[in-house]
Amino acid sequence: MSKTLEAPKPQEPQRARAVFSQEDFELIRMAITHYMKEVKDTPQSVKYSNLYHRLGRVT
């Protein structure tokens, strides 16, 4: 009885694991909301506002 060797199947790239959970995004958004109040009259406030909105699209 002979054993047949199967050709190795090409491996597909594994899907990347999520770094943050949905709950993490909510916590980050809350922290950014708080910080935006601290920097509301600075040029950085626009960057934090944009980040807040981008995080909203994730959840």
ChimeraX commands (.cxc) that place a marker at each C-alpha (Angstrom):
marker #1 position 0.00,0.00,0.00 radius 0.5
marker #1 position 1.45,3.34,-0.98 radius 0.5
marker #1 position 0.69,6.67,0.55 radius 0.5
marker #1 position -0.04,9.48,-1.85 radius 0.5
marker #1 position 1.54,12.80,-1.15 radius 0.5
marker #1 position -0.71,15.76,-1.59 radius 0.5
marker #1 position 0.70,18.98,-2.93 radius 0.5
marker #1 position 0.73,21.67,-0.25 radius 0.5
marker #1 position -2.22,24.03,-0.57 radius 0.5
marker #1 position -1.27,27.67,-1.07 radius 0.5
marker #1 position -1.94,29.55,2.12 radius 0.5
marker #1 position -4.12,32.60,1.95 radius 0.5
marker #1 position -3.10,35.53,4.11 radius 0.5
marker #1 position -4.72,35.41,7.51 radius 0.5
marker #1 position -7.17,38.15,8.35 radius 0.5
marker #1 position -5.67,40.67,10.73 radius 0.5
marker #1 position -7.00,40.47,14.25 radius 0.5
marker #1 position -8.76,43.53,15.60 radius 0.5
marker #1 position -6.66,45.61,17.94 radius 0.5
marker #1 position -9.56,47.43,19.58 radius 0.5
marker #1 position -12.99,46.16,20.56 radius 0.5
marker #1 position -16.19,48.13,19.96 radius 0.5
marker #1 position -16.18,49.04,23.65 radius 0.5
marker #1 position -12.64,50.42,23.29 radius 0.5
marker #1 position -13.77,52.74,20.49 radius 0.5
marker #1 position -16.54,54.09,22.69 radius 0.5
marker #1 position -14.07,54.73,25.52 radius 0.5
marker #1 position -11.66,56.47,23.15 radius 0.5
marker #1 position -14.46,58.64,21.78 radius 0.5
marker #1 position -15.45,59.63,25.33 radius 0.5
marker #1 position -11.85,60.54,26.13 radius 0.5
marker #1 position -11.56,62.59,22.95 radius 0.5
marker #1 position -14.83,64.37,23.74 radius 0.5
marker #1 position -13.44,65.36,27.11 radius 0.5
marker #1 position -10.11,66.47,25.64 radius 0.5
marker #1 position -11.79,68.49,22.89 radius 0.5
marker #1 position -13.28,70.69,25.63 radius 0.5
marker #1 position -9.76,71.33,26.93 radius 0.5
marker #1 position -8.34,72.35,23.54 radius 0.5
marker #1 position -11.47,73.96,22.04 radius 0.5
marker #1 position -9.79,77.27,21.13 radius 0.5
marker #1 position -6.58,75.86,19.71 radius 0.5
marker #1 position -5.62,74.77,16.18 radius 0.5
marker #1 position -5.41,71.18,17.47 radius 0.5
marker #1 position -9.15,71.13,18.17 radius 0.5
marker #1 position -9.88,70.57,14.47 radius 0.5
marker #1 position -7.64,67.49,14.40 radius 0.5
marker #1 position -9.36,66.01,17.45 radius 0.5
marker #1 position -12.78,66.79,16.01 radius 0.5
marker #1 position -11.86,64.96,12.80 radius 0.5
marker #1 position -10.54,62.00,14.79 radius 0.5
marker #1 position -13.76,61.89,16.80 radius 0.5
marker #1 position -15.82,61.72,13.61 radius 0.5
marker #1 position -13.60,59.07,12.02 radius 0.5
marker #1 position -13.99,56.91,15.12 radius 0.5
marker #1 position -17.75,57.33,14.79 radius 0.5
marker #1 position -17.63,55.68,11.39 radius 0.5
marker #1 position -15.89,52.65,12.87 radius 0.5
marker #1 position -18.55,51.87,15.45 radius 0.5
marker link #1:1,2 radius 0.2
marker link #1:2,3 radius 0.2
marker link #1:3,4 radius 0.2
marker link #1:4,5 radius 0.2
marker link #1:5,6 radius 0.2
marker link #1:6,7 radius 0.2
marker link #1:7,8 radius 0.2
marker link #1:8,9 radius 0.2
marker link #1:9,10 radius 0.2
marker link #1:10,11 radius 0.2
marker link #1:11,12 radius 0.2
marker link #1:12,13 radius 0.2
marker link #1:13,14 radius 0.2
marker link #1:14,15 radius 0.2
marker link #1:15,16 radius 0.2
marker link #1:16,17 radius 0.2
marker link #1:17,18 radius 0.2
marker link #1:18,19 radius 0.2
marker link #1:19,20 radius 0.2
marker link #1:20,21 radius 0.2
marker link #1:21,22 radius 0.2
marker link #1:22,23 radius 0.2
marker link #1:23,24 radius 0.2
marker link #1:24,25 radius 0.2
marker link #1:25,26 radius 0.2
marker link #1:26,27 radius 0.2
marker link #1:27,28 radius 0.2
marker link #1:28,29 radius 0.2
marker link #1:29,30 radius 0.2
marker link #1:30,31 radius 0.2
marker link #1:31,32 radius 0.2
marker link #1:32,33 radius 0.2
marker link #1:33,34 radius 0.2
marker link #1:34,35 radius 0.2
marker link #1:35,36 radius 0.2
marker link #1:36,37 radius 0.2
marker link #1:37,38 radius 0.2
marker link #1:38,39 radius 0.2
marker link #1:39,40 radius 0.2
marker link #1:40,41 radius 0.2
marker link #1:41,42 radius 0.2
marker link #1:42,43 radius 0.2
marker link #1:43,44 radius 0.2
marker link #1:44,45 radius 0.2
marker link #1:45,46 radius 0.2
marker link #1:46,47 radius 0.2
marker link #1:47,48 radius 0.2
marker link #1:48,49 radius 0.2
marker link #1:49,50 radius 0.2
marker link #1:50,51 radius 0.2
marker link #1:51,52 radius 0.2
marker link #1:52,53 radius 0.2
marker link #1:53,54 radius 0.2
marker link #1:54,55 radius 0.2
marker link #1:55,56 radius 0.2
marker link #1:56,57 radius 0.2
marker link #1:57,58 radius 0.2
marker link #1:58,59 radius 0.2
view
